[in-house]
Structures are given as structure tokens and as C-alpha cells.
């Protein structure tokens, strides 16, 4: 099982890494392209400005085009209609320079000059001694390429570090995400194993009893009454387990049926305590109830009775002879609270968080002696939550355990509603002559 989840964890981390890597590639490409266009736009603006300055100087001194020397990585050329260089004041090596000619227009192009990538501004000249030729202003792109290289290096470095961080984060987060699933899968396996064990025990007893009855089938049934009782008990046990499992399955599917009506929770709890007092006495356990408030709730009375029966039965099982079980019913804000407290050894902390798991029992040896499949608290929790309430259990070792049911109270009718109801009743009363 661990290998399956480990492979799944790596698969999730890998897909997260691939997704982020593709995103980073797109971001890096977009950033690089945007930065390149920005630099190229700035270069083009500088070239245009330098071209205007060169044309002004040429109008003042037509015999001399631009300054001598290759200054500021700019150069100026005048190229004739046949492609011959007419003016080259910076003495730039342009033997292999190929310039696209677009008559009557200005255009930009990128080419190679002396082994360097160079941006050119080309403008047709229609007047002056160079009419019919083109003015070419060029600028080396070496510094821009260095800036782009540094940008790409930074992006790749940051992106690589980010991918490593994402790999560790994806591994960690996938582990966190798979943790509850792995735990649920493990508990499902435990549930299946426990259910199989619980079903196997009565089935084994029934098989043994039927084998013995087969061997003594010629004898009267009264001579095998004990075997028949064993069969009846195990059939009842299987029936109860089947009903419990069906209730849990319906609860999981959201199909648990409730016949909801108004229930006075204090009275219902007091009635259950009264009925179970002989059971407590038979176990030499005192059972008391403290009720301070009326607690009207919307609930299914049969299901609430089932919840109280489970909690009280569970409290009796875990209370030693001479111990006490106390039931209290009180109001807390807008909620009705029923608390069942028993004195006893309490529940160890490592078992407390799992007491609502199906077939889970902290003391399996004693559970086999006392009976029960470990489904009671799971059913009680499902029933309470189906009513929109909460069931919690708190325990302190050596002091005992308290199970608390919390249900929403029915809001009392307002004075106006009560007066309207009274007026309606009076209106429907017959008038005596």
C-alpha cells in the first residue's frame, strides 16, 4: 500500500513540476520578448534622432556627412541608388553590407556589420547632392545583446531555483493531500478486516451448531435446546449487525430516513433513564439524572431514543461495580445539551480520537466478553449529525468519560404569534346560546 501512495505522490509532484516548468518557459519567453522589443524600440528612437541630427548637419555642410570616428556606437552612411557607398565618415567596414531599399519610405532592419549585430535606420534622400540615395544610420546591438543575455541568465537561474523549490513544495503538499486519503484507505482496510472477523465468529458458531444438529438429527429437538439457543443468539447478533451496517450505509449515502417531529428532549431522556434503571442496578451501577430546563427540539423520537440507548449502554459497560452514571439535560445558548457521564478508567488519548471508527474498540478482549461489534458510537454519531447536531466525547483517565449530544432548540413563538394563535382558536370556538 505504501508503494502505491509513494508512486502517486511522485506522480503528483512530477505533474506539478511539469506544469510549473511550462508556465515558467512561457513567462520567460514573454518577458524576454517584451524586453527585446523595448530595447529595440529605444534603439530605433535613438537612430531616428541621430538621423535628424545628421541631416541638419548635412544641410549646413553638404560636403561633410557626420562626425569623424565611430562615436557612441553610431555610424552614418550615404548609399547611392546602385548600392555604392557615397559617404562613410566613420570608415566602417561595410563591404558585405546588404541594405533593403524601400523608396520614399523610412524603415529599420537588423544586419551584421564587422561581425556585430547592428540595427540600421534607412531613409530615402530626395533632395541635395545625394538625391536618389539613402541615408543609413547604424548602431551596434552589442550592449543590448549583453543586457538580454544577463536577463536570460537571471531568469534561468531564478526559474531553476524556483523549480527546485516547487519540487520540494509539491512533494510536501502532495504528501499532505494524500495523508487523509491514505489514512481513510487504511481505515477502510481495517474496517473490512474487522467486519470479516465479526461476521466470521457467529457464522463459525452457527456452522458448528448445525453440524452437531445434523449428527443428532434423530434426537428430539428438546435434547438439543442449547444448540438451538446458540443458533438463535447468533442469528440475532447477525441481524443486529446487518441493521447497524445498513443504517451506517444509508447515513453515508445521505439517505437516512427521519420521522421528524417536536420532541421534548428532557422528558425523552428522563423516560429512557427510568427504563434503564433496572439495567444499571443489575450491573451494580447507580444511575441519576439532572434536568434543569425544558428542551424542545425537532427530531425523530425513535432515533433519539436509539442514541440515548447507545450512550447509556456504553456508559454501563465502562463503569465498574459501585460506579456512577449521571445524565444531565440543560440549555446552552440556542442548543439543547444532553451529557452522559460515567466514572471509570476513562479512555486513553491514543484511543479517544478513534472511538467513532466502525468496529474500533479500545479493549477488544473485554468487548468480546461483553458483546457488541464496535458500531454503537459510529451509529450514534451518524444519527446525531443527521439531525444537524454534534456528538462529542471527552475523557480523563482515572476520572471517567462524558459523551455530549448537542441539538438545536426550537425557537419559542413570539408574543404576536401566540396572540394570533389564541385569536384563531377563539374564532373557531362555537358560540353557546
N, C-alpha and C positions, 0 to 999 in steps of 0.2 A: 504493500500500500504506500509506503514511504517513497519508493522509487517512482510510482505513478505521479504523486504530487510533486516530487522533485523535478521530473521531466516537464510537468505542466508549469511549474514555477519558472524554469529556464525558458520555456516556450513563451510565456507571457513577457518575461524580461526581454527576450530577443525581439519580439514583435514591437514592444515599446521602443526599444533601441532603434530598430529599423525605421519606424515611423518618425521618430525624432531626427534621425540622420537625414531622411528625405526632406524633412522640414528645414533643417539647417542648411542643406545644399541649396534649396530654393531661396532661403533668406540670404545666404552668402552670394549666390548668383545675382539676386535682385539688388543687393547692396553694392556689389562690385559694378554692376551695370549702371546703377544710378550715379555712383561716384565717378565712373569713367565719363558719363555724359556731362556731369557737372564740370569736370576738369576740361573736357573738350570744348564745352560752351565758353568757359573762361578764356581758353587759348584762342578760340575764334574771335571773341570780343577784342582781345589784345591785338590780334593780327589785323582786324579791321581798323582799329585805332591807329596802329603803326602805318597801315596803308594810307589813311587820310593824311597823316603827318608827312609821309614820303611824297605824296602828290603835291602838297603845299610847297615843300622844299623844291620839288622839280619845277614848279611854275615860277619860283623865284630864280632858279638857276638851272635851266633846261639842260645845260651841258654836263651837269653832275647829278647823278642819281644816288641819294642817300649818303651816309657817312662811310668813311673808310673803316674797314675792320668788322669783324663778326661780333657785334656788341649785343649783349643781353640775349644771346642765343637767337637773335633775329637776323635775317638777311633779306636783301631786296634784289630782284632781277627784273629785267625787261626782256621779254621774249618776243621775237618777231613773228610775223604771220607764218613763216616757214618753219618755225621751231628753233631758229637760231637765237642764241643768247646775245642780245644787243648791249645790255648793261649788266655788269656783275661787280659792283664796287667792293664787296666783301671777299671777292675771289673765292667763292665757294666752288668746290669741285662738283660740277653738275653735268659731267659728260654723259651719264646714263639717265639723266632726269627726263621722265616722260610726264607731260602735262596734258590733261584733257582740255580741249578748247571748247568753250561754250561762248559763242559770240553774243555780245550785247548783254552779258549777264555776269553776276558775281557768283562764284562757287568756291567750295572748300574741298580739299582732298588730302588724303594721307599717303605719303610715299616714303622712300628711303633715300637719304642724302648722306653720302660718305659713311654708309653703314649704320646710320642712325635713323630711327623712325622720326619723320618730320611732318608737320602739319603745314599745308600751303593754303594761302589765300590768293585766288586768281581773279583779276578784274580786267575786263577788256578796256583798251585805251582807244578812244575815237578821235582825239584831238592832240595837237602838239607834234613834236618830231617823231613820236613812236606810235602814231595813229595806225591802227590795224594790228598792233601788237597787244601784249598782255602784261600787266604788272603782276609780279609774283612776290608775295611776302611770305617768308617761311620761318618757322620756329621749331627747334628741336623738342621732341617729346620725351627726352631722357629723364628729366626731373619728374614729369607726370607718371612715367612708367615706374620710376622708383617709388613714388607715392602709392601707386596701385599695388606694387609688389609688397610694400610694407603693410598695406591694408589687408591684402590677401593672406599674408603671413600671420597677422594678428587674428584674423577671422578663423583661420585654420587652427591656430593654437588654442584660441578660446573655445572654438567648436569641439576640438578633440577633448579638451578638459571637460567641457560640458557633457560630451557623450559618455566619458568615464563616470562622471557624477551621476548621470541619468541611469547608467547601467547599475550602479550600486543602489540608487534610489528605486529603480524598477524592481530589482531583486528584493529589496526590503519591503516595498509596498505590495508586491505580488505575494510575498510570504504572509504579510498581514491580511491580505484579501483571502488567501487560501486557508488561513488558520481556522476561521469558523467553519468553512466547508469541510476541512479535514476533520475537525472535531465532530461535526454533525455526522460525517461518514463513519467515523469511529464509533460514535454512539449508536448509529443505525446498525452497525455490525454487532455491537454488544446487545442491542435490543433483539435482533434476530436470534442470537445465540441464547439469550435469556428466555425468549418466548419458546424456542425449541425445547429448552430444558424444562420449562414449566409445563409444556404440553406432554413431554415425554413421560414425566413422572406419573400423572393419572392414567395415561394410556398404558404404561407398564403394569400398573396395579390392575387395571381393567383386563388386560390380556392374561395376567396370571390368574385372576378370579374366574374368567371364562374358561381357561384351561382346566382349572380344578373342577368347575361345574360340569365340564364335558366328561371328565374322568368319573364323576359321581352322578351322571345323568339318570341312573336308575333309582337313585335315592329320592325320598320325598324332599320337597323344597324347604320344609321347616328344618331339616337337618343341615341345610346349607344357608341358613338365615344370615349368618355372619358374612359370608361371601356376597350375598345379595345386598346387605347393608353397605359393604365396601364399594360395590358397583354403583349403588345409588349415590353414595357420597362423592365418588369421583366424577360421576356424570353431572352432579350438581356443581362441582368445582369447575368442570369444563364449561358448563353453561354460564356460570357467573363470569368466567374469564372471557368467554365469547361476547357476552353482553358488554363487558367493560371495554374490550378492544373495539367493538362496534361503535360504542359511544365516543371513544377517542378518535376513531377514523372519521366519524361524522363531524367531530369538532375540528379536525384538521382540514376537512373539506368545506367548512363553513355551513354545514347542513344539519347542525344540531337543532332539533325542534324544541321550542319552549312554549308552554301554555301560560303566557304571562298574564298576571292579574295583580291586584293590590294585596300585599301581604304585610301583616304587622309582625315585623321580624322578632321583636322581643317576645311576643306571645308564642310564635312558632318555635323559638329557641327554648322557652320555658317548657313547652309541651314535650319537646324532644328530651330535655333533661329529666323530666318526670318519668318518661317511658324508659329511659336507660338507667335510672337509679338502681333498680334491682340488679342490672348487669354489673354496675360498679360495686355494689355490695357483695356480689358473688366473687369479685376479684379482691375484696377487702380494700377498696379504694373509696374515699369519700368524694362525693360529687355535689358541688354547690353552684348556685347561680346568683349573680348580682345584676339587676336590671334597674337602670335609673330613668330611662326615657322610653317613650313610645317611638317606634321606628317604622313608619310606613314606607314601603319600597314597592317598586314594580318588579315582580319576579315570578318564576314558576315555582309554586309551593312544593311540588314533588321533588324538583331538582334541588331546591334549597334544603329540604329535608335530607336528601341524599348527601349533600355537602356536610351538613352538621353530623350525620351519622358517621361519615368517614373520619372527620376530625375527632369526634369523641371516641370512636373505636380505636383510632390510632393513639390517642392520649391514654386510654386504658392499658393498651399493650405495653406502653413505655413508662408506666408508673408502677413502682414496686409496691407490694402489700404495705398498707399503712400510709401510703402517699395520698396526695390530694389532686383533684381535678377541679378547676374553677372556671366557670363560664361567665363572662361579663358582656352586657349589651348596653351600649351607650352611643350618644350622638357626638360627632366630631365635625364641626362646621356644617357642611351640607351633606355629610356622609353618615351612614349607619355603620357602626363597628361592632363586630362580634369577635371576641377573643376567647380562645380555649387554651388555658394554661395548665400544664401538669408538672408536678415535681418529679424529679428523677435524675438520671445520669446526664441528660442533655445529649446534644448531637455534636460530635467533633467538627471543627471548622472545615476540615477537608471533605466531609460528607454533606455539610449543610447546603452547599451550592448545587448539589446533585439530587436532593431529596425529591424533586419533582420529575426526575427522569423515570421513564417507564421501566418497570422491573428492577429498579435500583433499590437495594436495601443495604443499609449500613452494617447491619448484623444479620448475615444470611443464615447463620446457624440457628439463631433464635427465631428467625422468620419461618424456617422450615418447621419448627416445633409448634409455633402459634398459628401457622397457616397464612394464607394471603400470598398474592403474586407480586406485590410491589407496585400495583397500579392505582391504589386509592388516592394518594395525593395528586398524581397526574390527572386523574378524573376530576377531583375536586377543583383543581386549578382551572381546568378546561371549562367546567360548569360556571365557576365564578366569573371568568373572563367572558363567557358567552352572555352574561348579564351586564357586561360593561364594568365589572368590579375588579378587585385585586385580592389575591390571596398571598400573604407573606408569612414566613416562618422565621422566628428568631429564637436562638438557643444559647444558653450559657452552661457550660459543663459543670455539673455538680449542683446547679440550681433549677434546671428544668427547661422546658420548651414552651413557646407561645405561638399558636397559629392564629392569624388575624384575618377576618373577612371584612372587606370594605365595599359597601354598595351605596349608590347614590339615593338619597332620600327623595321622596315625593314632596314637591313644594306645597305648603299648605295654601288653600284657596284664600284669595284676598277678601277683605270685608265686603267690597262691592259684589264680588261673585257670590258670597254667602247670602247677602241680602236679595240678590236676583234669584237665587235658587229658592229661598224662602217665599218670595213673592209668587214664583211659578207654582210651588206646591199649594199655596193658599188659593190661587186662581183655579186650580183643578179640584179643590175640595167641594163636595156637594153642599148646597145651601139647605139647611133644615128649616122647614116652615114652623 
